[in-house]
Amino acid sequence: MTERNYTVMVQGQAGPTYDGAEPQFSLEREALDPIGAEIVEVPAESDDEFIEAVKDEADGLIARGRYLNRNIIGSLNKCVVIGLGSVGADPVDVDAATDHDIVVTNVPDVFIDEVADHTMMLLLAAHRRLLLMHQMTRDGRWREGRPYHDDIPRLWGRTIGLISFGNVAKAVARRCHVFGLRVIAFDPFVGELEMTEANVEPVTSLFELLERSDFVSMHAPHNGDTDHMLSDAHFARMKNSALFINNGRGKTVDEEAMIRALESKEIAGAGLDVFEQEPVSTNNPLLHMDNVTCTPHMASASARMGPETRRRLGRELATVLQGLWPRSAVNPSVLPRTKLRRWQPYPQARGPNR
């Protein structure tokens, strides 16, 4: 039996297991068992109870079931890593983790294609008014569909503006080119050459992007700088015929401002997988507009996504516990301050005289 050398802790009793009959955390343990790391669930009812259980025992934490705030993170005496099974880091106070030299890992590239596909699905559904056409067909309003599209231009040759140009946006850009869309992007943290190499025109002004775009797709992560990144002034700069797509983070958009823009016809419609408050209230006006297509924050979902994110979470935790840099860190600036070593998969080549 493998000796247990590390303890990874997680809030317990947070809901049903991932996959029914399969033992809990079996996929995460594929990487953790070989290094002697045990996963311990903590059925805490409060932050104080959780802190008491983890402060002196946790070498690592899995961010699931409880928000890991500054008080929890500040209490940790031996923790070196917090693992996320997602792209976003909403369950963790990342600034607090950085202040305490704790690495926060995530899985930013596991379900890129799924989210990019879902983005295109929402774009096409919103553009062709899919849900409204479906309802007209069901209601016997057969002849109303075609006239409804008399003022809707064809997709080919339209312009889509991508807000942020990370992995998902790059995958969306590749798909947009196939549909004949002109792609522009705004991201002050990405170099122009990186965009132009992807056949994407860099735009240095968010307002310019909004004014030029027939479709606007939001891909920015949520943080203090991007909270309500789009509000009334931004929707007012969009074309009246423009469609807004958000498969990123709901809180990057002032939802009340978006509702006002839709109701006043400042923009023509929207396709949304995320909302400012989730689960979204059934009374939310967005759910009752025939020019808005909504899905329940499931753009990343696929048969591959669940198992692979769990395996990747386990691998990242195991990598850090063994003293190495993870493949992905939400707070990479903390890495040089730790005792972790940069991972080199292959030794450097040496000549015969070295």
Contacts in CASP RR format, 6 or more apart in sequence:
PFRMAT RR
TARGET T0000
AUTHOR 0000-0000-0000
METHOD contacts of the structure
MODEL  1
MTERNYTVMVQGQAGPTYDGAEPQFSLEREALDPIGAEIVEVPAESDDEF
IEAVKDEADGLIARGRYLNRNIIGSLNKCVVIGLGSVGADPVDVDAATDH
DIVVTNVPDVFIDEVADHTMMLLLAAHRRLLLMHQMTRDGRWREGRPYHD
DIPRLWGRTIGLISFGNVAKAVARRCHVFGLRVIAFDPFVGELEMTEANV
EPVTSLFELLERSDFVSMHAPHNGDTDHMLSDAHFARMKNSALFINNGRG
KTVDEEAMIRALESKEIAGAGLDVFEQEPVSTNNPLLHMDNVTCTPHMAS
ASARMGPETRRRLGRELATVLQGLWPRSAVNPSVLPRTKLRRWQPYPQAR
GPNR
2 33 0 8 1.000
2 34 0 8 1.000
2 36 0 8 1.000
3 36 0 8 1.000
4 36 0 8 1.000
4 37 0 8 1.000
4 38 0 8 1.000
5 35 0 8 1.000
5 36 0 8 1.000
5 37 0 8 1.000
6 32 0 8 1.000
6 35 0 8 1.000
6 36 0 8 1.000
6 37 0 8 1.000
6 38 0 8 1.000
6 59 0 8 1.000
6 60 0 8 1.000
6 321 0 8 1.000
7 37 0 8 1.000
7 38 0 8 1.000
7 40 0 8 1.000
7 57 0 8 1.000
7 58 0 8 1.000
7 59 0 8 1.000
7 60 0 8 1.000
8 32 0 8 1.000
8 37 0 8 1.000
8 38 0 8 1.000
8 39 0 8 1.000
8 40 0 8 1.000
8 58 0 8 1.000
8 59 0 8 1.000
8 60 0 8 1.000
8 61 0 8 1.000
8 62 0 8 1.000
8 317 0 8 1.000
8 321 0 8 1.000
9 39 0 8 1.000
9 40 0 8 1.000
9 41 0 8 1.000
9 42 0 8 1.000
9 53 0 8 1.000
9 54 0 8 1.000
9 57 0 8 1.000
9 58 0 8 1.000
9 60 0 8 1.000
9 61 0 8 1.000
9 62 0 8 1.000
10 39 0 8 1.000
10 40 0 8 1.000
10 41 0 8 1.000
10 42 0 8 1.000
10 61 0 8 1.000
10 62 0 8 1.000
10 64 0 8 1.000
10 65 0 8 1.000
11 41 0 8 1.000
11 42 0 8 1.000
11 43 0 8 1.000
11 44 0 8 1.000
11 50 0 8 1.000
11 64 0 8 1.000
11 65 0 8 1.000
11 66 0 8 1.000
12 41 0 8 1.000
12 42 0 8 1.000
12 43 0 8 1.000
12 44 0 8 1.000
12 65 0 8 1.000
13 41 0 8 1.000
13 43 0 8 1.000
14 64 0 8 1.000
14 65 0 8 1.000
14 66 0 8 1.000
15 65 0 8 1.000
17 24 0 8 1.000
18 24 0 8 1.000
18 306 0 8 1.000
18 310 0 8 1.000
24 41 0 8 1.000
25 39 0 8 1.000
25 310 0 8 1.000
27 307 0 8 1.000
27 310 0 8 1.000
27 311 0 8 1.000
27 314 0 8 1.000
28 39 0 8 1.000
28 62 0 8 1.000
28 310 0 8 1.000
28 311 0 8 1.000
28 313 0 8 1.000
28 314 0 8 1.000
28 317 0 8 1.000
29 39 0 8 1.000
29 314 0 8 1.000
30 311 0 8 1.000
30 314 0 8 1.000
31 311 0 8 1.000
31 314 0 8 1.000
31 315 0 8 1.000
31 317 0 8 1.000
31 318 0 8 1.000
32 38 0 8 1.000
32 39 0 8 1.000
32 314 0 8 1.000
32 317 0 8 1.000
32 318 0 8 1.000
34 318 0 8 1.000
35 318 0 8 1.000
35 321 0 8 1.000
35 322 0 8 1.000
37 59 0 8 1.000
37 317 0 8 1.000
37 318 0 8 1.000
37 321 0 8 1.000
39 62 0 8 1.000
40 57 0 8 1.000
42 49 0 8 1.000
42 50 0 8 1.000
42 53 0 8 1.000
42 54 0 8 1.000
44 50 0 8 1.000
44 53 0 8 1.000
44 66 0 8 1.000
47 66 0 8 1.000
47 69 0 8 1.000
47 71 0 8 1.000
47 72 0 8 1.000
50 66 0 8 1.000
50 72 0 8 1.000
51 71 0 8 1.000
51 72 0 8 1.000
51 75 0 8 1.000
54 61 0 8 1.000
54 72 0 8 1.000
54 75 0 8 1.000
54 76 0 8 1.000
54 79 0 8 1.000
55 75 0 8 1.000
55 76 0 8 1.000
55 77 0 8 1.000
56 77 0 8 1.000
56 78 0 8 1.000
57 78 0 8 1.000
58 76 0 8 1.000
58 78 0 8 1.000
58 79 0 8 1.000
59 78 0 8 1.000
59 79 0 8 1.000
59 80 0 8 1.000
59 81 0 8 1.000
59 321 0 8 1.000
60 79 0 8 1.000
60 80 0 8 1.000
60 81 0 8 1.000
60 82 0 8 1.000
60 83 0 8 1.000
60 317 0 8 1.000
60 321 0 8 1.000
61 68 0 8 1.000
61 76 0 8 1.000
61 79 0 8 1.000
61 81 0 8 1.000
61 82 0 8 1.000
61 83 0 8 1.000
62 82 0 8 1.000
62 83 0 8 1.000
62 313 0 8 1.000
62 317 0 8 1.000
63 82 0 8 1.000
63 83 0 8 1.000
63 84 0 8 1.000
63 85 0 8 1.000
63 89 0 8 1.000
63 91 0 8 1.000
63 92 0 8 1.000
63 104 0 8 1.000
64 85 0 8 1.000
64 91 0 8 1.000
65 91 0 8 1.000
66 72 0 8 1.000
66 91 0 8 1.000
67 91 0 8 1.000
67 92 0 8 1.000
67 93 0 8 1.000
68 82 0 8 1.000
68 91 0 8 1.000
68 92 0 8 1.000
68 93 0 8 1.000
68 97 0 8 1.000
69 93 0 8 1.000
69 96 0 8 1.000
70 93 0 8 1.000
70 95 0 8 1.000
70 96 0 8 1.000
73 79 0 8 1.000
73 82 0 8 1.000
73 92 0 8 1.000
73 93 0 8 1.000
73 96 0 8 1.000
73 97 0 8 1.000
73 100 0 8 1.000
73 102 0 8 1.000
74 96 0 8 1.000
74 100 0 8 1.000
76 100 0 8 1.000
76 102 0 8 1.000
79 102 0 8 1.000
80 102 0 8 1.000
80 103 0 8 1.000
80 320 0 8 1.000
80 321 0 8 1.000
80 323 0 8 1.000
80 338 0 8 1.000
80 340 0 8 1.000
81 102 0 8 1.000
81 103 0 8 1.000
81 104 0 8 1.000
81 105 0 8 1.000
81 316 0 8 1.000
81 317 0 8 1.000
81 320 0 8 1.000
81 321 0 8 1.000
81 326 0 8 1.000
82 92 0 8 1.000
82 97 0 8 1.000
82 102 0 8 1.000
82 103 0 8 1.000
82 104 0 8 1.000
82 105 0 8 1.000
83 104 0 8 1.000
83 105 0 8 1.000
83 106 0 8 1.000
83 313 0 8 1.000
83 316 0 8 1.000
83 317 0 8 1.000
84 91 0 8 1.000
84 92 0 8 1.000
84 104 0 8 1.000
84 105 0 8 1.000
84 106 0 8 1.000
84 107 0 8 1.000
84 313 0 8 1.000
84 330 0 8 1.000
85 106 0 8 1.000
85 107 0 8 1.000
85 309 0 8 1.000
85 310 0 8 1.000
85 312 0 8 1.000
85 313 0 8 1.000
86 106 0 8 1.000
86 107 0 8 1.000
86 309 0 8 1.000
87 106 0 8 1.000
87 107 0 8 1.000
87 108 0 8 1.000
87 111 0 8 1.000
87 221 0 8 1.000
87 300 0 8 1.000
88 106 0 8 1.000
88 221 0 8 1.000
88 222 0 8 1.000
88 249 0 8 1.000
88 330 0 8 1.000
89 104 0 8 1.000
89 106 0 8 1.000
89 221 0 8 1.000
89 330 0 8 1.000
90 222 0 8 1.000
90 249 0 8 1.000
92 104 0 8 1.000
92 330 0 8 1.000
94 104 0 8 1.000
94 330 0 8 1.000
94 331 0 8 1.000
97 103 0 8 1.000
97 104 0 8 1.000
97 331 0 8 1.000
97 334 0 8 1.000
98 104 0 8 1.000
98 331 0 8 1.000
98 333 0 8 1.000
98 334 0 8 1.000
101 334 0 8 1.000
101 337 0 8 1.000
101 338 0 8 1.000
102 334 0 8 1.000
103 320 0 8 1.000
103 326 0 8 1.000
103 329 0 8 1.000
103 331 0 8 1.000
103 334 0 8 1.000
103 335 0 8 1.000
103 338 0 8 1.000
103 340 0 8 1.000
104 329 0 8 1.000
104 330 0 8 1.000
104 331 0 8 1.000
105 313 0 8 1.000
105 316 0 8 1.000
105 317 0 8 1.000
105 320 0 8 1.000
105 326 0 8 1.000
105 327 0 8 1.000
105 328 0 8 1.000
105 329 0 8 1.000
105 330 0 8 1.000
106 316 0 8 1.000
106 328 0 8 1.000
106 329 0 8 1.000
106 330 0 8 1.000
107 308 0 8 1.000
107 309 0 8 1.000
107 312 0 8 1.000
107 313 0 8 1.000
107 316 0 8 1.000
107 328 0 8 1.000
108 167 0 8 1.000
108 328 0 8 1.000
109 167 0 8 1.000
109 328 0 8 1.000
110 305 0 8 1.000
110 308 0 8 1.000
110 309 0 8 1.000
110 312 0 8 1.000
111 300 0 8 1.000
111 301 0 8 1.000
111 302 0 8 1.000
111 304 0 8 1.000
111 305 0 8 1.000
111 308 0 8 1.000
111 309 0 8 1.000
112 167 0 8 1.000
112 168 0 8 1.000
112 171 0 8 1.000
113 171 0 8 1.000
114 299 0 8 1.000
114 300 0 8 1.000
114 301 0 8 1.000
114 302 0 8 1.000
114 305 0 8 1.000
115 168 0 8 1.000
115 171 0 8 1.000
115 247 0 8 1.000
115 248 0 8 1.000
115 299 0 8 1.000
115 300 0 8 1.000
116 168 0 8 1.000
116 171 0 8 1.000
116 172 0 8 1.000
116 174 0 8 1.000
116 175 0 8 1.000
117 175 0 8 1.000
118 247 0 8 1.000
118 273 0 8 1.000
118 295 0 8 1.000
118 298 0 8 1.000
118 299 0 8 1.000
118 300 0 8 1.000
119 168 0 8 1.000
119 172 0 8 1.000
119 175 0 8 1.000
119 217 0 8 1.000
119 245 0 8 1.000
119 247 0 8 1.000
119 299 0 8 1.000
120 172 0 8 1.000
120 175 0 8 1.000
120 176 0 8 1.000
120 179 0 8 1.000
122 245 0 8 1.000
122 247 0 8 1.000
122 271 0 8 1.000
122 272 0 8 1.000
122 273 0 8 1.000
122 293 0 8 1.000
122 295 0 8 1.000
123 160 0 8 1.000
123 215 0 8 1.000
123 217 0 8 1.000
123 243 0 8 1.000
123 245 0 8 1.000
123 271 0 8 1.000
124 130 0 8 1.000
124 155 0 8 1.000
125 131 0 8 1.000
125 271 0 8 1.000
125 293 0 8 1.000
126 243 0 8 1.000
126 245 0 8 1.000
126 269 0 8 1.000
126 270 0 8 1.000
126 271 0 8 1.000
126 291 0 8 1.000
126 292 0 8 1.000
126 293 0 8 1.000
127 152 0 8 1.000
127 155 0 8 1.000
127 215 0 8 1.000
127 243 0 8 1.000
128 149 0 8 1.000
128 152 0 8 1.000
129 148 0 8 1.000
129 149 0 8 1.000
129 152 0 8 1.000
129 290 0 8 1.000
129 291 0 8 1.000
130 293 0 8 1.000
131 290 0 8 1.000
131 293 0 8 1.000
132 148 0 8 1.000
132 290 0 8 1.000
132 291 0 8 1.000
133 145 0 8 1.000
133 148 0 8 1.000
135 290 0 8 1.000
136 142 0 8 1.000
136 144 0 8 1.000
136 145 0 8 1.000
136 148 0 8 1.000
153 214 0 8 1.000
153 241 0 8 1.000
155 179 0 8 1.000
155 180 0 8 1.000
155 181 0 8 1.000
156 179 0 8 1.000
156 180 0 8 1.000
156 181 0 8 1.000
157 180 0 8 1.000
157 181 0 8 1.000
157 182 0 8 1.000
158 181 0 8 1.000
158 182 0 8 1.000
158 214 0 8 1.000
158 215 0 8 1.000
159 181 0 8 1.000
159 182 0 8 1.000
159 183 0 8 1.000
159 184 0 8 1.000
159 212 0 8 1.000
159 213 0 8 1.000
159 214 0 8 1.000
159 215 0 8 1.000
160 176 0 8 1.000
160 181 0 8 1.000
160 182 0 8 1.000
160 183 0 8 1.000
160 184 0 8 1.000
160 213 0 8 1.000
160 214 0 8 1.000
160 215 0 8 1.000
160 216 0 8 1.000
160 217 0 8 1.000
161 183 0 8 1.000
161 184 0 8 1.000
161 185 0 8 1.000
161 186 0 8 1.000
161 203 0 8 1.000
161 209 0 8 1.000
161 212 0 8 1.000
161 213 0 8 1.000
161 215 0 8 1.000
161 216 0 8 1.000
161 217 0 8 1.000
162 169 0 8 1.000
162 172 0 8 1.000
162 173 0 8 1.000
162 183 0 8 1.000
162 184 0 8 1.000
162 185 0 8 1.000
162 186 0 8 1.000
162 187 0 8 1.000
162 200 0 8 1.000
162 217 0 8 1.000
162 219 0 8 1.000
163 185 0 8 1.000
163 186 0 8 1.000
163 187 0 8 1.000
163 206 0 8 1.000
163 209 0 8 1.000
163 216 0 8 1.000
163 217 0 8 1.000
163 218 0 8 1.000
163 219 0 8 1.000
163 220 0 8 1.000
163 229 0 8 1.000
163 230 0 8 1.000
164 185 0 8 1.000
164 186 0 8 1.000
164 187 0 8 1.000
164 218 0 8 1.000
164 219 0 8 1.000
164 220 0 8 1.000
164 221 0 8 1.000
165 185 0 8 1.000
165 186 0 8 1.000
165 187 0 8 1.000
165 190 0 8 1.000
165 194 0 8 1.000
165 195 0 8 1.000
165 200 0 8 1.000
165 219 0 8 1.000
166 187 0 8 1.000
166 190 0 8 1.000
166 219 0 8 1.000
168 219 0 8 1.000
168 247 0 8 1.000
168 248 0 8 1.000
169 185 0 8 1.000
169 187 0 8 1.000
169 217 0 8 1.000
169 219 0 8 1.000
170 198 0 8 1.000
172 217 0 8 1.000
172 219 0 8 1.000
173 183 0 8 1.000
173 185 0 8 1.000
173 198 0 8 1.000
173 199 0 8 1.000
173 200 0 8 1.000
174 198 0 8 1.000
176 183 0 8 1.000
177 183 0 8 1.000
177 199 0 8 1.000
181 215 0 8 1.000
182 201 0 8 1.000
183 199 0 8 1.000
183 200 0 8 1.000
183 201 0 8 1.000
184 200 0 8 1.000
184 201 0 8 1.000
184 202 0 8 1.000
184 203 0 8 1.000
184 209 0 8 1.000
184 212 0 8 1.000
184 213 0 8 1.000
185 195 0 8 1.000
185 200 0 8 1.000
185 201 0 8 1.000
185 202 0 8 1.000
185 203 0 8 1.000
185 209 0 8 1.000
186 202 0 8 1.000
186 203 0 8 1.000
186 204 0 8 1.000
186 205 0 8 1.000
186 206 0 8 1.000
186 208 0 8 1.000
186 209 0 8 1.000
187 195 0 8 1.000
188 204 0 8 1.000
190 202 0 8 1.000
191 202 0 8 1.000
192 202 0 8 1.000
195 201 0 8 1.000
195 202 0 8 1.000
196 202 0 8 1.000
203 209 0 8 1.000
203 212 0 8 1.000
206 234 0 8 1.000
207 234 0 8 1.000
207 237 0 8 1.000
209 216 0 8 1.000
210 216 0 8 1.000
210 234 0 8 1.000
210 237 0 8 1.000
210 238 0 8 1.000
210 242 0 8 1.000
211 237 0 8 1.000
211 238 0 8 1.000
211 239 0 8 1.000
213 238 0 8 1.000
213 239 0 8 1.000
213 242 0 8 1.000
214 239 0 8 1.000
214 241 0 8 1.000
214 242 0 8 1.000
214 243 0 8 1.000
215 242 0 8 1.000
215 243 0 8 1.000
215 244 0 8 1.000
215 245 0 8 1.000
216 238 0 8 1.000
216 242 0 8 1.000
216 243 0 8 1.000
216 244 0 8 1.000
216 245 0 8 1.000
217 245 0 8 1.000
217 246 0 8 1.000
217 247 0 8 1.000
218 229 0 8 1.000
218 230 0 8 1.000
218 244 0 8 1.000
218 245 0 8 1.000
218 246 0 8 1.000
218 247 0 8 1.000
218 248 0 8 1.000
218 249 0 8 1.000
218 252 0 8 1.000
218 253 0 8 1.000
219 247 0 8 1.000
219 248 0 8 1.000
220 226 0 8 1.000
220 229 0 8 1.000
220 248 0 8 1.000
220 249 0 8 1.000
220 252 0 8 1.000
221 248 0 8 1.000
221 249 0 8 1.000
221 252 0 8 1.000
222 249 0 8 1.000
222 250 0 8 1.000
222 251 0 8 1.000
222 252 0 8 1.000
226 249 0 8 1.000
226 252 0 8 1.000
227 251 0 8 1.000
227 252 0 8 1.000
228 251 0 8 1.000
228 252 0 8 1.000
228 253 0 8 1.000
228 254 0 8 1.000
228 257 0 8 1.000
229 252 0 8 1.000
229 253 0 8 1.000
230 252 0 8 1.000
230 253 0 8 1.000
230 254 0 8 1.000
230 257 0 8 1.000
230 258 0 8 1.000
231 253 0 8 1.000
231 254 0 8 1.000
231 257 0 8 1.000
232 254 0 8 1.000
232 257 0 8 1.000
232 260 0 8 1.000
232 261 0 8 1.000
234 257 0 8 1.000
235 244 0 8 1.000
235 257 0 8 1.000
235 258 0 8 1.000
235 260 0 8 1.000
235 261 0 8 1.000
235 266 0 8 1.000
235 267 0 8 1.000
236 261 0 8 1.000
236 266 0 8 1.000
238 244 0 8 1.000
238 261 0 8 1.000
238 266 0 8 1.000
238 267 0 8 1.000
239 267 0 8 1.000
240 265 0 8 1.000
240 266 0 8 1.000
240 267 0 8 1.000
240 268 0 8 1.000
241 268 0 8 1.000
242 267 0 8 1.000
242 268 0 8 1.000
242 269 0 8 1.000
243 267 0 8 1.000
243 268 0 8 1.000
243 269 0 8 1.000
243 270 0 8 1.000
243 271 0 8 1.000
244 258 0 8 1.000
244 267 0 8 1.000
244 269 0 8 1.000
244 270 0 8 1.000
244 271 0 8 1.000
245 270 0 8 1.000
245 271 0 8 1.000
245 272 0 8 1.000
246 252 0 8 1.000
246 253 0 8 1.000
246 270 0 8 1.000
246 271 0 8 1.000
246 272 0 8 1.000
246 273 0 8 1.000
246 274 0 8 1.000
247 273 0 8 1.000
247 274 0 8 1.000
247 299 0 8 1.000
248 273 0 8 1.000
248 274 0 8 1.000
248 299 0 8 1.000
249 274 0 8 1.000
250 274 0 8 1.000
250 275 0 8 1.000
250 276 0 8 1.000
250 278 0 8 1.000
251 276 0 8 1.000
253 276 0 8 1.000
254 276 0 8 1.000
255 275 0 8 1.000
255 276 0 8 1.000
255 277 0 8 1.000
255 286 0 8 1.000
258 270 0 8 1.000
258 286 0 8 1.000
259 285 0 8 1.000
259 286 0 8 1.000
260 266 0 8 1.000
261 267 0 8 1.000
262 269 0 8 1.000
262 270 0 8 1.000
262 286 0 8 1.000
262 289 0 8 1.000
262 291 0 8 1.000
262 292 0 8 1.000
263 285 0 8 1.000
268 291 0 8 1.000
269 289 0 8 1.000
269 291 0 8 1.000
269 292 0 8 1.000
270 286 0 8 1.000
270 291 0 8 1.000
270 292 0 8 1.000
270 293 0 8 1.000
271 292 0 8 1.000
271 293 0 8 1.000
271 294 0 8 1.000
272 286 0 8 1.000
272 292 0 8 1.000
272 293 0 8 1.000
272 294 0 8 1.000
272 295 0 8 1.000
273 294 0 8 1.000
273 295 0 8 1.000
273 296 0 8 1.000
273 297 0 8 1.000
273 298 0 8 1.000
273 299 0 8 1.000
274 297 0 8 1.000
275 284 0 8 1.000
275 286 0 8 1.000
275 297 0 8 1.000
278 297 0 8 1.000
279 296 0 8 1.000
280 286 0 8 1.000
280 287 0 8 1.000
280 294 0 8 1.000
280 296 0 8 1.000
286 292 0 8 1.000
286 294 0 8 1.000
287 294 0 8 1.000
315 327 0 8 1.000
316 326 0 8 1.000
316 327 0 8 1.000
316 328 0 8 1.000
319 325 0 8 1.000
319 326 0 8 1.000
319 327 0 8 1.000
319 343 0 8 1.000
320 326 0 8 1.000
320 340 0 8 1.000
323 339 0 8 1.000
323 340 0 8 1.000
323 341 0 8 1.000
324 340 0 8 1.000
324 341 0 8 1.000
324 342 0 8 1.000
324 343 0 8 1.000
325 335 0 8 1.000
325 340 0 8 1.000
325 341 0 8 1.000
325 342 0 8 1.000
325 343 0 8 1.000
327 343 0 8 1.000
329 335 0 8 1.000
END
